[in-house]
Amino acid sequence: MRHIFLVLPLLLANCGDPTQATGVGALVGIGSIAAIGRTPVDAIWSIASGKDCSVVRLEKGLHYCREPDPPPESQPFCTRSLGRVDCWKDPASLPGTPVGVADGPDRLTPAQERERTRGWLF
């Protein structure tokens, strides 16, 4: 919201001559696209909607507002077997406590999930 207060004085400074106000508005728009990747109107719309919206996305042939990325597909659970690796879609159906072959986590952490679904500013 504070971006409005930065742009408004520039537009009101030349209120007597509309061509100068239009020129200043165009310069502010071009400068904001270079600085933050969206116009001041896009920034206001992004803040109000909580989404990442930009005319730059339209220029690339995408939707005006970025849709959240889909969650990653669940990975198969793989265990060692004699001479090979067996993979299972549902490790809960396996007897006992099987040990997986892969190192590392098999799902996103809460911080990664917040980053995946975050909006433009917040």
Short mmCIF file of the C-alpha atoms (twelve columns), coordinates in Angstrom:
data_MODEL
# 
_entry.id   MODEL 
# 
loop_
_atom_site.group_PDB 
_atom_site.id 
_atom_site.type_symbol 
_atom_site.label_atom_id 
_atom_site.label_alt_id 
_atom_site.label_comp_id 
_atom_site.label_asym_id 
_atom_site.label_seq_id 
_atom_site.Cartn_x 
_atom_site.Cartn_y 
_atom_site.Cartn_z 
_atom_site.pdbx_PDB_model_num 
ATOM 1   C CA . MET A 1   0.000  0.000   0.000   1 
ATOM 2   C CA . ARG A 2   2.854  2.408   0.686   1 
ATOM 3   C CA . HIS A 3   3.783  2.309   -3.034  1 
ATOM 4   C CA . ILE A 4   0.707  4.445   -3.708  1 
ATOM 5   C CA . PHE A 5   2.137  7.218   -1.566  1 
ATOM 6   C CA . LEU A 6   5.362  7.155   -3.573  1 
ATOM 7   C CA . VAL A 7   3.632  7.432   -6.953  1 
ATOM 8   C CA . LEU A 8   0.824  9.851   -6.075  1 
ATOM 9   C CA . PRO A 9   3.010  12.960  -5.507  1 
ATOM 10  C CA . LEU A 10  4.716  12.410  -8.873  1 
ATOM 11  C CA . LEU A 11  1.393  12.312  -10.671 1 
ATOM 12  C CA . LEU A 12  -0.005 15.330  -8.823  1 
ATOM 13  C CA . ALA A 13  3.114  17.464  -9.349  1 
ATOM 14  C CA . ASN A 14  2.251  18.065  -13.009 1 
ATOM 15  C CA . CYS A 15  -1.540 18.192  -12.772 1 
ATOM 16  C CA . GLY A 16  -1.693 21.292  -15.018 1 
ATOM 17  C CA . ASP A 17  -0.286 19.546  -18.105 1 
ATOM 18  C CA . PRO A 18  -1.732 16.078  -18.780 1 
ATOM 19  C CA . THR A 19  1.043  15.116  -21.218 1 
ATOM 20  C CA . GLN A 20  3.685  15.586  -18.527 1 
ATOM 21  C CA . ALA A 21  1.632  13.606  -16.011 1 
ATOM 22  C CA . THR A 22  1.252  10.818  -18.566 1 
ATOM 23  C CA . GLY A 23  5.006  10.854  -19.215 1 
ATOM 24  C CA . VAL A 24  5.784  10.682  -15.511 1 
ATOM 25  C CA . GLY A 25  3.250  7.865   -15.095 1 
ATOM 26  C CA . ALA A 26  4.853  5.935   -17.954 1 
ATOM 27  C CA . LEU A 27  8.331  6.409   -16.461 1 
ATOM 28  C CA . VAL A 28  7.101  5.231   -13.063 1 
ATOM 29  C CA . GLY A 29  5.504  2.171   -14.693 1 
ATOM 30  C CA . ILE A 30  8.654  1.308   -16.648 1 
ATOM 31  C CA . GLY A 31  10.839 1.876   -13.588 1 
ATOM 32  C CA . SER A 32  8.657  -0.313  -11.401 1 
ATOM 33  C CA . ILE A 33  8.697  -3.127  -13.983 1 
ATOM 34  C CA . ALA A 34  12.494 -2.960  -13.994 1 
ATOM 35  C CA . ALA A 35  12.713 -2.795  -10.190 1 
ATOM 36  C CA . ILE A 36  9.977  -5.162  -8.962  1 
ATOM 37  C CA . GLY A 37  8.800  -6.930  -12.133 1 
ATOM 38  C CA . ARG A 38  5.296  -5.393  -12.132 1 
ATOM 39  C CA . THR A 39  3.553  -2.054  -12.592 1 
ATOM 40  C CA . PRO A 40  2.265  -0.060  -9.597  1 
ATOM 41  C CA . VAL A 41  -1.274 -1.253  -10.440 1 
ATOM 42  C CA . ASP A 42  -0.004 -4.848  -10.495 1 
ATOM 43  C CA . ALA A 43  1.661  -4.323  -7.119  1 
ATOM 44  C CA . ILE A 44  -1.557 -2.977  -5.600  1 
ATOM 45  C CA . TRP A 45  -3.595 -5.823  -7.116  1 
ATOM 46  C CA . SER A 46  -1.051 -8.388  -5.890  1 
ATOM 47  C CA . ILE A 47  -1.163 -7.017  -2.352  1 
ATOM 48  C CA . ALA A 48  -4.967 -6.842  -2.342  1 
ATOM 49  C CA . SER A 49  -5.478 -10.338 -3.784  1 
ATOM 50  C CA . GLY A 50  -2.538 -12.034 -2.056  1 
ATOM 51  C CA . LYS A 51  -1.403 -13.493 -5.396  1 
ATOM 52  C CA . ASP A 52  1.579  -12.820 -7.645  1 
ATOM 53  C CA . CYS A 53  0.036  -10.791 -10.508 1 
ATOM 54  C CA . SER A 54  1.849  -8.956  -13.297 1 
ATOM 55  C CA . VAL A 55  1.380  -7.766  -16.879 1 
ATOM 56  C CA . VAL A 56  4.851  -9.175  -17.512 1 
ATOM 57  C CA . ARG A 57  3.311  -12.636 -17.059 1 
ATOM 58  C CA . LEU A 58  0.661  -11.728 -19.675 1 
ATOM 59  C CA . GLU A 59  3.404  -10.685 -22.087 1 
ATOM 60  C CA . LYS A 60  4.947  -14.142 -21.681 1 
ATOM 61  C CA . GLY A 61  1.601  -15.749 -22.562 1 
ATOM 62  C CA . LEU A 62  0.832  -16.846 -18.984 1 
ATOM 63  C CA . HIS A 63  -2.105 -16.041 -16.704 1 
ATOM 64  C CA . TYR A 64  -2.170 -12.572 -15.120 1 
ATOM 65  C CA . CYS A 65  -1.878 -14.064 -11.618 1 
ATOM 66  C CA . ARG A 66  0.488  -16.945 -10.879 1 
ATOM 67  C CA . GLU A 67  -1.282 -20.074 -9.736  1 
ATOM 68  C CA . PRO A 68  0.293  -21.932 -6.811  1 
ATOM 69  C CA . ASP A 69  2.544  -24.772 -7.874  1 
ATOM 70  C CA . PRO A 70  0.927  -28.171 -7.447  1 
ATOM 71  C CA . PRO A 71  2.293  -30.300 -4.626  1 
ATOM 72  C CA . PRO A 72  5.039  -32.668 -5.711  1 
ATOM 73  C CA . GLU A 73  4.021  -36.208 -6.560  1 
ATOM 74  C CA . SER A 74  4.592  -38.715 -3.808  1 
ATOM 75  C CA . GLN A 75  7.689  -40.753 -4.428  1 
ATOM 76  C CA . PRO A 76  7.600  -44.561 -4.308  1 
ATOM 77  C CA . PHE A 77  9.070  -46.189 -1.221  1 
ATOM 78  C CA . CYS A 78  11.922 -48.460 -2.283  1 
ATOM 79  C CA . THR A 79  13.511 -51.255 -0.246  1 
ATOM 80  C CA . ARG A 80  16.469 -53.534 -0.850  1 
ATOM 81  C CA . SER A 81  15.813 -57.038 -2.040  1 
ATOM 82  C CA . LEU A 82  18.064 -59.857 -3.201  1 
ATOM 83  C CA . GLY A 83  19.966 -58.437 -6.149  1 
ATOM 84  C CA . ARG A 84  17.507 -55.595 -6.880  1 
ATOM 85  C CA . VAL A 85  15.416 -52.795 -5.445  1 
ATOM 86  C CA . ASP A 86  11.652 -53.154 -4.956  1 
ATOM 87  C CA . CYS A 87  9.480  -50.032 -4.927  1 
ATOM 88  C CA . TRP A 88  6.097  -49.707 -3.226  1 
ATOM 89  C CA . LYS A 89  3.372  -47.096 -3.617  1 
ATOM 90  C CA . ASP A 90  1.967  -47.717 -0.129  1 
ATOM 91  C CA . PRO A 91  4.701  -48.449 2.445   1 
ATOM 92  C CA . ALA A 92  2.050  -48.737 5.203   1 
ATOM 93  C CA . SER A 93  0.970  -52.075 3.730   1 
ATOM 94  C CA . LEU A 94  4.447  -53.580 4.214   1 
ATOM 95  C CA . PRO A 95  4.964  -55.809 7.250   1 
ATOM 96  C CA . GLY A 96  7.267  -54.620 10.032  1 
ATOM 97  C CA . THR A 97  9.293  -51.418 9.766   1 
ATOM 98  C CA . PRO A 98  10.978 -51.471 6.355   1 
ATOM 99  C CA . VAL A 99  14.112 -49.436 5.730   1 
ATOM 100 C CA . GLY A 100 14.096 -47.332 2.582   1 
ATOM 101 C CA . VAL A 101 16.894 -47.156 0.044   1 
ATOM 102 C CA . ALA A 102 16.743 -43.400 -0.586  1 
ATOM 103 C CA . ASP A 103 18.526 -40.933 1.650   1 
ATOM 104 C CA . GLY A 104 16.715 -37.808 2.776   1 
ATOM 105 C CA . PRO A 105 13.115 -36.802 3.320   1 
ATOM 106 C CA . ASP A 106 10.284 -38.011 1.128   1 
ATOM 107 C CA . ARG A 107 7.975  -35.008 1.640   1 
ATOM 108 C CA . LEU A 108 8.232  -31.234 1.913   1 
ATOM 109 C CA . THR A 109 9.017  -29.617 5.245   1 
ATOM 110 C CA . PRO A 110 6.520  -27.039 6.581   1 
ATOM 111 C CA . ALA A 111 8.924  -24.243 5.542   1 
ATOM 112 C CA . GLN A 112 9.176  -25.636 1.996   1 
ATOM 113 C CA . GLU A 113 5.372  -25.925 1.792   1 
ATOM 114 C CA . ARG A 114 4.982  -22.264 2.897   1 
ATOM 115 C CA . GLU A 115 7.510  -21.192 0.248   1 
ATOM 116 C CA . ARG A 116 5.700  -23.220 -2.426  1 
ATOM 117 C CA . THR A 117 2.314  -21.647 -1.662  1 
ATOM 118 C CA . ARG A 118 3.397  -18.109 -0.744  1 
ATOM 119 C CA . GLY A 119 2.067  -14.985 -2.434  1 
ATOM 120 C CA . TRP A 120 4.090  -12.205 -4.024  1 
ATOM 121 C CA . LEU A 121 4.821  -10.014 -1.016  1 
ATOM 122 C CA . PHE A 122 3.957  -12.076 2.013   1 
# 
